[in-house]
Amino acid sequence: MILKRWFSGSSAATAPEAPNDLKEQMNQLRNEVSLLRAQTMALEQRFATYYRERFNCIDKLADYLVGAELAGDYYEFGVSKGVTFSYAMRTMQGLFPAMNFIALDSFEGLPVPLGQDAVQGYTSGFQAGEFACSQEDFLNNVATSGGDVARIRTVAGWFDKSLVKGEPRIAGLGKVAAAWIDCDLYESTIPVLDFLTDRLSVGSVLLFDDWRCFRNLPDRGEQRACREWLARNPQIGLCEFVDFGFHGVSFTVERC
């Protein structure tokens, strides 16, 4: 319509307005295209990437926590670049105004796999230094994705050092609504579960990201660590909750 008016004998008084109108519409169109591109990328990440099964699980977790009316914070052990953590935070920060988001990681990647986890052909590809990401880059990634960084607390260090009783890095950390355990290795999972023991409530959710790694063998990785933890703590009982991907299994706490 603007071009038609411009070339169809518009008066000299109104002619200069047409290019400005056209420029404004072009700018608006560019903004709409940029927004559409961003929305398309978000949908692709949500439904067409490797992480989609994790995101599905987080959506179900958030839905469960709303109904469970369970107090506590979101903990993630092993955050890497923050993809899962960012989605969890975006999903839950508005639903649970009192929830804090605790990110625990060495920020140096994995330690050296030991024992059964290091057996050739059974390591699930895990190796020392894998998944390394600096704490600064992690926080920038979460902020860029829309997470409220003011509600994040990071605990940096190897779990067998940072999670021991009396350690200043964990002072003041409270109850667990949900714990995403992405430790990959048996040795790394042991101190995480010991740390969680006194912070659980009936209904708390434990999500093991690597439960079926190591060819789903029960004497390796997170499966072994969990079995031994439950043997040491017979007061704790778990109920199956949601599976995600081939690798992930989650449980709610039946008793603690």
C-alpha positions, 0 to 999 in steps of 0.5 A, a space after each residue: 500500500 505504501 509503495 502504491 501510494 508513493 508511485 501513484 501520484 501522491 502529493 508533494 506534501 505527503 511524499 517524504 513520509 512514505 520512505 519513513 513509513 517503509 523503513 519503520 515497517 521494515 524494522 518491525 519486520 526484522 524484529 518479528 523475524 528475529 523473534 520468530 528465529 529465537 522461538 524456533 531455536 527454543 522449540 528445536 532445543 526443547 523438542 529436537 535435541 539430545 536434551 529433550 528427554 531431560 527437559 520432559 523429566 523436568 516438566 514432570 518434576 515441576 508438575 509433581 512438586 506443585 502438587 506435592 507442596 514440598 518445601 526445599 531447594 533444587 540441587 544439581 550435582 555436576 552441572 557442566 555448561 548448565 543446559 539442564 540446570 538452566 532449563 530447570 531454573 527457567 521452569 521452576 523459578 516462577 513456580 516456587 518463589 522460595 526455592 534456591 538453586 544450588 549448583 555443585 561441580 568441580 568446574 574442572 570436569 570429571 575426575 579419573 574413573 577408578 575401579 569397575 568404572 574404569 574397566 576397558 569397554 565399560 566406561 561409557 566414554 567417561 574420562 578425566 576432564 570431560 564436561 569441564 566448564 568454568 564457574 564464570 561461563 556456567 553462570 553466564 550461560 544460565 543468565 543468558 538463558 533467563 535464569 535469575 542468577 541471584 537465586 543461584 548458589 554455587 559450590 565449587 570443588 571435588 565432591 569428596 572434599 566439598 561435601 564433608 560435614 563442617 565444610 564452609 562451602 556447604 554451610 547453610 544449605 537446607 532441605 532438598 526438594 529435588 536433587 539432579 545427580 549427574 555424577 557419572 561415576 561411582 566414586 563421585 556419587 558416594 559423597 553426594 548421597 551421603 551429603 543428601 541423607 539428612 536433607 531429604 523429606 518424604 516426597 523429595 525427588 532424586 534424579 540419577 542422570 547416569 543410572 543405566 550407563 556402564 551397560 546398565 550393570 548394577 555393580 558400576 556407577 550410580 547404581 552401585 553407589 545408590 545400592 550401597 547407600 541404601 544398605 548403610 541407611 535402611 531408614 531410607 526408602 525409594 519409590 520409582 518416579 520417572 525415567 528419562 532417555 536410556 540412561 536416567 532414572 528417578 525416585 521419590 523418597 518414601 521414608 527417611 
